[in-house]
Amino acid sequence: MKSEFTPAKIDTLREALLAARLHNPFVYLGRHKKQDGELVRTFQPYAANIWIQTSNGFELMVNAQGDGIFEWHGKTLPAHPYLLRIEESNTMGAVHELHDPYAFPLQISEHDLYLFNEGSLHQSYRTLGTHTANIDGVAGIRFAIWAPNAERVSVVGNFNRWDGRMHPMAVHHYSGVWELFIPDLPSSTLYKYEIRNRDSGEILLKTDPYANYHELRPSNAAYTSVAENFVWQDADWMQKRANWNWLHAPLNIYEVHAGSWKRHADGRFYNYRELAQHLIPYLLEMGYSHVELLPISEHPLDESWGYQTTGYFAVTSRYGLPEDFKFFVNACHQANIGVILDWVPAHFPQDTFSLARFDGTALYEHEDPRLGFHQDWGTFIFNYGRNEVKSFLLSSAHYWLNMFHLDGLRVDAVASMLYLDYSRKAGEWLPNRYGGRENLDAIDFLRTLNIMVHEEFPGAITFAEESTAWPAVSRPTYVGGLGFSMKWNMGWMNDTLAYLEFDPIHRRYHHNELTFNQLYAYTENFVLPLSHDEVVHGKGSLLAKMPGDAWQKFANLRLLFTYQMTCPGKKLNFMGNEFAHGNEWCVSKELDWHLLEHEHHRGVQLALRDLNHLYMNIAALHQLDFFAEGFSWIDCHDADQSVISYLRRAQDGSFRLIVLNFTPVPRMKYRIGVPASGSYQEIFNSDSIYYGGSNMGNAGRINTTGEPWLEFADSLVITLPPLAGLILAPAVP
């Protein structure tokens, strides 16, 4: 029971309430004990009359000053929780009943608030945001938000005419967390927070950073907790994943933008359930182990591809409900396909409705633009040293992995997080406390993130898109690493594409760009990416990068995929690569699937399909991807003919031979050394007529000659097709 304040104080609180500046509404609204009995006060500016339920029935409340503040005095305690019967003004006498929000105590525990302020509340999405609740037998929605520099925070929505005076929240003072339970409010109710800054008086209308579901863009209000009845059916997958030895397993990722893979004939997006229906059979046919989704967290602008995130706990409403996305993940798991999410903790957009200057101050970002603003992208940088921001971001990662059973996170733009001078000139950045360029707070955050993921989600994996020579990105934190499972090998991608863009006549002078990667290939757990970044911003498609006439372009692309799928490292390809998409990727329409009507595009698709399945099924092509024992050169010095050849080995010693010819000149009677005498068989030839090639190769078995070659005791003499790659295996007796 709250004690009443003096009349002078009450007048001040009344004025604060009417001016929407009441810092703690519970000292004025709700039920209070007085010397002569009980007082209940409610603010209903749109009501003509209000009755309160007491033990004697409904009694009329008094609006003495006609300002919407209704009071009831009495000796008899009102029922708890008491009902208010409200007759609205200008509604021809319409009456409705509701419980008073200020009759219910605050619910968030001191322990949770302590962990949140400490930066270690990894499930803050269970504490902040909106949650259906039943308090004292009354159902409703509990709201909670962090805004430490606010004078007043209110919940606003259609239910209160977006009037910030009506539902001011109470603050847990030391924590900066505001809370209010609104009884009788149904799930899926639109709302925002209205925030008044305590210093400037600025009024801000903000979307809940912890919301789980938003309006369809361009609108940006959030919905209160969306009711779900989803039942997961992926227990077998989750158990298998927990015991998955990803270091030695094949990992072949298909990178997808959900809104432009395929669309309906009228241009509408596939929803998550339709995506499952169409995408999963394609993944299985093509031989992918995982699908990686460009960010499907809520974002306002389609053209950002999801990388300008505003909803760090919200599945974008473009493609359906959270339950629909769970259906997608569940269906993938039942088909033995993992799901990886592209996650963006490196920056956030300036949109005024979202995180930017959330309570009128630089709350999630830094005040100083030399620390808090990305000049390249026009976005804000998270303040990784602020504990509550750490709780927010760590909880976002936890949310996606926990609530949606996701199998991994690809962390975008890690390099921009690690370096304080990232893309900045002298004088445009501030050094760390030791005078260096390393962002110590971001490093600590990334290590904490990876520890959390690997401890709490067995078998889940994290990927760093990191483009510099930062050491030990994919090494455990206990040996000084950042703790990621794997790192994108941007060096391999850049060198390989640069080499292939040369006319074949010039490639002999750039041979080291093919061979250099083996000098560092085992310093990290690498993924070899041919991602969306390589087919946007005027870079053209992979096919368009290839030199020569039309036949040579397709042959070069098949050769590129042969090299990628046999080179040490896990694999990633962006959608459209697999069938030689002709145009640069466009986010506003589906891929040009009609190209598959043409033989050469269909041939590339078939070639990569077969390569995918070979990679997935042959241990020698994946088991030692991260270990030097899994690779050895046969010949890396044949620059004059632009040919490389190498061995891939499995743990049991089994091996495959790979020979790649990067010129359009057929190499007849080409000799390669082999580790064992006997018969060999060509199991893949990218020049096969089946793939649109010239069909030059080595039919049947090839026997060793008994002649030593280079460091090998025996050798083979083969026909090496133009702009083509071969995979040879010891023949089965």
Phi, psi and omega in degrees: 000129183270141178279149182276152178268169179292158180305320179299317179294323180296318179299321178295316179294323177299313180297321179296319179297312183294332179270006183056047179229018183282114186287320181230094186295337184290343178281348183238317181269164179090205186260137181223144177270131177242167181299326183261014177143222185241147175231132171237133182230135177221150179248113181224082188293347181254012182262142172273316180217150177222137174241144178248141180279122175237182178293344178263008183105197180275127180242144184289135174267157187251131174253076194297321185257006176065024183251013178090357177267110183258138181230151173228131174244142178188164177274330184271128180299136172291157177299151177237127355281135188278152178263146170247131175256118191244127172258114184283149173287150174058029177234024177054043173081013179297137184234138173221162182242143175207161175272153182279121179303332186271014172263358187246136182285162175292149190247337186289133184281153176298326180297314179296320179296321178298312180296323179296312179291339178277345182088012185239017175270090187283352174237046181296344176294345175273345182256311179265174185086205179245144181214133172295141183212157174232110183242124181053038176082006182245128179273148178182200183237129174262128180252142175209138183211148178261117179207074190292342183255021180267143169279325182207139174233133179231150170271129180231151179182184178301330184293341176229025177060028179055035182261111184292351178281339196275325183230061174294145184264165176258143183256136167277098202311304188291336187270337186077009179266130179255148186214147172201135172261123177252106182288157174069006180273126183282162172295163180061037174261132179289140180203164168216178173248132172258123188238132174250122179290137187287338182264312185268340186077004180299137178258126181237141176248112192238143170281143182296119178297338182261009181295147180263349183201135183242163168300158175291131179304148012275357175291158188216016172288162179255161173259142171296167187322124181274127181296136180225150175226031186285137178243117180290144179228038184240028183301321180297317180297313184296324178291318178296319181297322182299334181251016185282127177266081188293339177300325186248000183268156174288141178223108185233109193253134173254113183272129190228137164261116191299331185273354183225011173291299171220154176225166173292163183301330180272008177093355180293148175294150160291138171278175185301324181288320177293323177299318177300317183298322186262323186283319186299313177301326179292318178299317180294316180297320185278346175088034176265144178267334184219153169245133176248123183263126167305156194312125173251012168289153190298140180207147188279335190241121179303322186290350176279353180063011181100355184278353173257073189284136172242342180241093186282355177231016189237124169292131182300137181284354178305325189245010176129192184273163173306322179296326178293322178291323175300321177301317180299310182297317181300317180294321176299313182297321178294337177264010180063040176240129177276158182234123180245139180251133170284120188238140194236083175266008186276336184193166175213155189284170183274001184311129187291340181279351190249223190288337187301126181040060195299316179250026182092358177231169175285086188273307180270338181252182174269148176292320182279119182298342177290343175248333194246011183221129175271114180290326182296318188254353182065036183233164178271153179255133179296146173273089186292346179274353179271124189301318182293329175291322176298316177301319180298308185288318178297323179291326176299312178300316180299319182301311183295320181287323184278307187283335183242008175056030180293154189258357178179164177234129169263117185268119186282145167054046181297324180302322181292339178276327189281332188245126178292335181260019183303120178055036180233149176271168176303136181089351181259007181216161180247133179287164176283181187295345177260003181088006183265177182264356183282136177274095187296323180293320179294321178299313179298318179298313182297320177296317179297319177303309184292324175299314180300312183298313185286332179280319190264344183228080184305130179088347176288148186234152178237142183237135176256124166273095187228121193255009182247188181264025176306129186281151169058038177299319182253039174242151185301152180294332184287353172247015177096003180278176176279341174093003177293152175290317185212164179229138174294133180269084182290331177296314178300315181298311182296315181296317183294313181293321178298319179296314185289338178286343175290144169302138183307333181292338181261353187295334181300334182274357183232026186301328183294340178291339174277326190263342186299328186300335181288349176285340182228005191300338186246013175282341177221167170273098192265145165252136178265104188259132164242081196262185178299330182297341183269357184229033180221174174056042176081005181281344182076172179283169174301319180299318182293336179287336187285137181278170173096186178283183186301316181297317181293324178301312181292322178296318177300320181292319177296323178294318177304313181293325177297317178297312181301314188283349179248352180277145181300134181132151175287167193240146173213132174227138177282148180305140182097329176304323191291345176234028174059056178307131187280320183262160172300147181299135178238122186290340189269004177209168180286166176299159181278071183296339180297342179298336181291354173286346182261139188303316186289323176293317179295326179294320177297318179299316180294322179297314181290327175302312181293321177297317178303313182292322176298314179300317183291328190258343183255116185301323182298337182269354182217336193294329181241040180303327186258010188231135182300333180296343182272000184217142168207145178287139162273308177206115177250008188252002185276061181293326183301325179258001180053048179239137169234151177215145184203167178252141168243133186239154172258173181297331181274005178093349177296154188212164171226149177259136177236130179230128185233127180249113186262021173236160177278014180264120175297141179250101180276144178052048180276127185263135173228145175284152180226150183279350181212139178284157178134203182260145178232158182225138176284115181257349174205138178217112184291350179266008180302145176298335178297332181258004182096015181269188183272355175068032174267138180176213189229087181287146178074199183270150177241127182261145176294156187264345186083001181263126176298151178212125184054238183265008185256146182283344182217171184206165174242151171244121188232166169264124183252111185292165180286140178043057188213160175236143178241145168241124181243143180229149172305134183290141177286129181304000000 
